Amino acid sequence: MIHEHVVCPFCGCLCDDLEVTVEDGKVVNTKRGCIIAKSKFMNHDRDRAKPMLRKDDELIGVSIEEAMDRAAEILRSADHPLIYGLSSTECDAQRAATELAELVGGTIDNTASVCHGPTLVSVQAVGVVKCTLGEIKNRADLVIFWGCNPGEAHLRHFLRYSVLSKGLFTQEGRKDRTVIVVDVRENASTKLADIFLKIRPNSDFEIISALRAAIKGHEVGDVAGVADGTIKEVAEKMKSCKFGVLFFGLGLTMSKGKHMNIDAALSLVRDLNDYTKFAINSMRGHFNVAGANEVLIWQTGYPYSVNFSRGYPRYNPGEFSAVDVLSRKECDAALIIAADPLSSFPLRASEHLAKIPTIVIDPKNSMTSLVAEVVIPTAMVGVECEGTAYRMDCIPIRLRKVVEPEFPSDKEVLEEIIEKVKAG
């Protein structure tokens, strides 16, 4: 069977034009996806997790029902449980996780707290001028990539949405666009740039402020390793374009300044709209990290780092962020959903995670599942089960199922755990 218009559940691009061939319940070929998409579909059945419980310091195989019983018991008896992850699953599972966090009076956080959390803080403070990827494809004649590298992280972004894509008013594709890359070093994306601004590390706020000043006609001088003339040239190109967009990534959100960098970038785009049409979009990594923020906002009013210990949602990044809660040893149990924090969190946070009862809900084995007390395998979203995900521009897209699952979905597992916690 050939499935057309399949959505790739890997990165925030959510490319929706894949063709997946299935024979005897197994994916045998994919077309039009990037190499990462091909690998995800072709190898979806490799290194799969099994239901496991830790007994006598060893993980042993059990039934999935027994694993869910133990998970409910851990969450029910914990004083300050942490629920973390959620960016690589679908919206209904995220909704159920939020309900579970409220039920057990725990803290819920998603991977935005270690990537685009500062973006969300700044948007709340400054406001944002956004647009869809479709508008960029059809209209943008100036594209800026700041602190991100889609040439290696979002492999089809250039082709489908930005640099190379052909649209209604950009029918020549690359020839109709000016591309500017701002980063501290050369990378795969700089090869396509008309202008590459190589800036000193941690000087993003200074160079953005210089551009804002130059746009308004002020003298700026050399800033952050960039010559005065280059700053003026870039400022003039930004003012004179017909439709410009600034894409930014972790090079801006996680460098020195964090949300202040984003405040400056959002203000730069706001200033530019006095002269032309300009928008700003964040380059989201996991395929549904934007959805994790959206769902948590619907449910609680806040996008991440939410605590229910007082019976109502409280929001405070830095206090209720997963890394901080773990580093201060404030949680006594953890539920990790569709994430692998042990492979990326700081040492102090990882050490505490390995010491407390940890439940992992994930289709695949991971570093975190090796130290878990309970492992609950689930169907792979976008391959073995359906669901909704939000693209990096916050457009909801429906994921499809192409093969039958062996295990229940994240949503089904979480809803079953909720019922077991209530029954207890």
N, C-alpha and C positions, 0 to 999 in steps of 0.2 A: 504494500500500500504506500502511495506517495502522498504525504501531507504537505500542502502548500500554505504559504503565508504564516509560517510558524514563527513565533516570537522567541528570540534568544534570551534565556534567563541568566546572563552573565554580568554585563556591565550596565551602566545607566543609560546607554544608547537604546536598549531594548529594540534592536533591529527586528522588524516584523515581516521580512520578506524571504525567510529561509524556506528551503524545500528539503524535507526529511523523508527518506525512504526506510520503511520498516518491513522486515521479512521474519516470519515466525516469532513475532514479539520482540525482535531485536533491531536496533537502529543499524543499518548497514551502509548508509551514505547520507551526506548532507551537501547542499549546494548553497552558494551565495553568502554563507556565513564566514566570519574570519576564522583564523586557525584555532583560536580559543573556543569559539562556538562549536566548531567541528569536533574538537577534543571533548567538550562537555557532553555532547549528544552521543558520540561514538563510544565513550568510556563511562557512560552513566551507571553501568552495572558493575564497575570495577571498584574494589576496595570498599565495599558497602558495609555499613555498620550492622551489627546484630544485637538483639536485646540482651543486655548483660547486667549483672549485679556484682558488686565487690563483696566477697566473703573471704575472711582470713587473708586480707591484703592481696586478693587475686580476683580478677574479673572472670566470672563464669557465666555460661549461657543459661538463660531462663526464658520463660514465655514472655511475650510483650505485655500480657495482663499483669503478671507478677512485677515486671519492671515499673508499670504505671502505678501499681499499688504502693510500691516502695517510694516512688517519686512523690505521690500525694502525702505519704506519711512524713517524709522529710520536710516538705513545705508546710504541712499542718503544724508540726512541732517546732519549727524555727521561730525565733523571736524577730529577726531582721533579715529575711531572705532577699536576695538580689536576683532579678530577672534581666538577662542581657542578651544582645544579639539582634535578631529579627530582621536584619537588612537583606537577607537572602532567602526570604520566604514571602508568602503572599499576604494580602491585606486582611483577610478573614482570620488568619493565624495571628497576626499582629493584634487584631481586636480581641481575640480570645486571651492572649497573653496579658493585655491590659486589664481585662476582667479578673484574671487570676491574680495579678499584682494587687489589685484593690481588695480582693477576697482575703489574701493572706497578710495584708498590711505591709507589703514589701516595697522595695525600690525597683523601678523599671527604667532601663536605659538601652539605647541602641548605639550602633557604631558611629553615629554622627558625633558622639562626644569625643571621639579621637580623630575626626576628620573635618567635617563641615559644621561642627557645633558653633564655632565663632561666627560663621555666616548667618546662622539662624538668630544669634544674639544681635548681630548688627542690623539684620532686616527688621527686627522688632524695634530697634532704636531709630533707624534712619529711613526705612522704607526702601523699596527696590523697584526699578524699571525693568520689567521682564518681557520676554516674548517666547513664542514656541520655536522649536527647531525648524518647523516648516517655514515660518516667516524668515528665519535666517537663510535657509536654503534658497528661497525665492527672491530675497531682497538685499541681503547684506553684501555691500561692496568693500567693507573694511572689517577684517576679523582679527582680533587680538587674543593671543593665548598667554596668560600670565601665571607663572608658577605651576604649569601643568604640561603634560607631555602626551597628548592623545595619540601621537604616532606609535606609542608603545602600550598605552593604557586603555585607549578606546579606539581599536584598530580601524573601524569603519566610519569614524566620526568625520574625517576629512572627505571621504567619498560620498557619504549620504547627506550630510547636513551643513558642511562648512566650506572648506577650501576648494575641493574639486567638484562639488555637487553643482548640477545645472538646474536653474530654476526659472521662474516666470520672467524675472528681470535680470537674471544672471545666466543667460543662455550659453555664454562661452565658458562657464565654470571658472577655472583658475585665472583665465585672462581678464575676467571681470572683477577680480578681487585684489585688494592689497592685504597682505598678511604680515602681522607684526608678532614676534615672540619675545617675551620678557622672561628672563631666567638668569640663574647664577652660573650656568654652564651650558655648553652646547649639548643638544640631544637629538633624537630622531625627528622632532618637530621643527627644529631650527633649520633643517635642510630645505624646507618649503617656504621659509620666511623671506619676504622682501626686505624687512628690517629686523635685525636681532639686537635687542638691548640687553647686553650682558651687564648686570648690576652686581654690586657687592652683596654678599649674604646679609640678610636681616636689614636691608635698607629699602624695603618696599614702601614703607610709609613715606620716606623722604622723597622718593622718585615720583610717587603718585601726587604728593603735595606740590612738587615742582611742576608737574604737568598741569595741575589745576591752576597754578599761578600763571604759567605760560599761556594757557587758553584764555585767560583774562587780560593778557597783554603785559604782564609784569616781567621784569628781568629776573632770571633765576641763577645763571652761572652753571658751573659743572656740579652735578649732584650724583652721588652713589656710583661714581666711576663712569658716568655718562656725560659726554660733552654737551655744553650749552646749545650748540647748533643742532645736535641730534634731538635734544628735548624739544626745541622749537619746531623742528621738522615733524616730529611725531604729533605734537599738539595741533599743528596746522592740518595734518592729514585727518585727525580725529574731527576737527571742526568742519572740514570741507566735504566729508563723505556724505553720501545720500542716506545710508543706513549702516550704522556700525554696531558691533557687538563685542563685548569683552567676556571671554571665558576665563575662569580662574580655578585653580586647584589648591592642593595642600601646600604648595610652595608659598602661597599667600596666607592660608588659614593657620598653618602650624609653624610658621617662622616667627621671629621676635615681633611682638606687637599684636599678633593674633586678631582679635575682633576689631582692634583699632585699624589694622590694615584694611579690613573689609569695610569699616566705616568710611575710610578715605576713598576706596574704590567705588562704593555706592554713591558717594558724594560727587566723585569725578563724573560718573555717568549722568547724574542729575544735572550737573553744570552743563554737560555737553548738549543736553536737550534744549538749552536756550539757543543753540545754533543749528542743530540737525536732529535726526532721529537716532537715538542710541539706546542700547539695552545691555544688560549684564546677566550672565548665566553661570551657575556653578557646575563644575564637572564632577558629577556624582559617580562614585565608584561602584558599589554593589548595586545589583539590578533593581532593588526595591528599597534602598535606604531612604529615598524621597518619600516612599509610601509609609515607611516606619514613622517618619516625622509627621506626615499628614494624619495618619490614623491616631497617633497619640494626641495630636492637637484636637481632633474630633472628640476623643474620649475624655480628655483631661483639661484641654486648653493650653497645653504646653508640648513642645516638640521632642524633648528628651530629658533625661535626668530628673525623673519625677518620683516622689516618695509618698506612700500612702500610710505611713505609720500612725498618723493621727486620725485616720479615717476619711481624709479628704486629700486631694492631690496638692502637693507642694513642689515648687520648681526652683532648683538652685544649682546650676552647673558649678562644679568644683566641690560642692558638698555632696550632691547625690549622683555624681558621675561614677560609672562603674570602677574606673581606675582608682579614684579617690576613696570610694567606699571600701574597696579591697585593700588598698595600701594602708588605710587606718585600721584595718581589721574590724570594721563595724558590722559586717554581715556574717551570719553564722550558717548560711546555706546559699547555694546558687543554682539557678536554672539557666542553662546556656542553650539558646535556640538558634540554629543555623548560623553559627559563628565559631571561631577558634581563637579565643582571647589568649590562651597560653602561648601561642606562637608569636604574639605581637605585643602583649602587655609588658610593662616594666617588671623587673625582677621581684620587687616587693609585693606587687599586686598578684603576680603569678604564684609566688610562694604561698600566699594566704589562700588563693583559690585551690591549690593542691591539698591544703590541709583540711578544708571544710567539706561537708557533704555536698557534692556537685552532681547535678543531673544534666546530661547532654541529650538534646533532641536534635538529630541531624541524620541525613541520608548516608553520610560518609564517615569513616574513621578519621580522627584528627588528633593533634597533640593533646587537646583538652580531654578527649574521650579516654585517653590512656590513664589519666589521673582521676577520672570520674568514679563516683560510687554507683551511679545508674546511667546506662546508655540505652536510649530508646530510638530505634531506627524509624525513619519515615520515608514517604514517597518524595521523589525529587520534583519540586515545583517547576512547571513549564516543560517537563519531560514525561512524568508519570501521573501528574494531577494538574487540574486547572487552578486558576486564581487570577487576581487582579494585581498589577504592579504599576508603579508610577515612574515614568521616564524622568530623566534628569531635569526636564522643563516642567515637571509636575503634570504631565498629561497621562491619565489612566489608560492602561492597555491591558486587554484580557489575554492571559497566557493560556496555551492549549496543552492538551494531553496527547502524546503520540504513541505511548506504550502503556500496558497495564502494570500497576504497581504490585509489589510484594507486600508492602506494609501500608498502614493508614497514613493520611496526610498529617502535616503539622497541626492543622486546625482540628482534625478529629482527635488526635492525641491530647491536645490541650483541653478540648472540651470534655474529654473523658476524665482527665486529671481534675478539672474543676468540679465535676460531679462527685468524684471520690473525696475531694477535700470537703465539700459540703456535707457529704454523708458521714464523714468522720466527726 
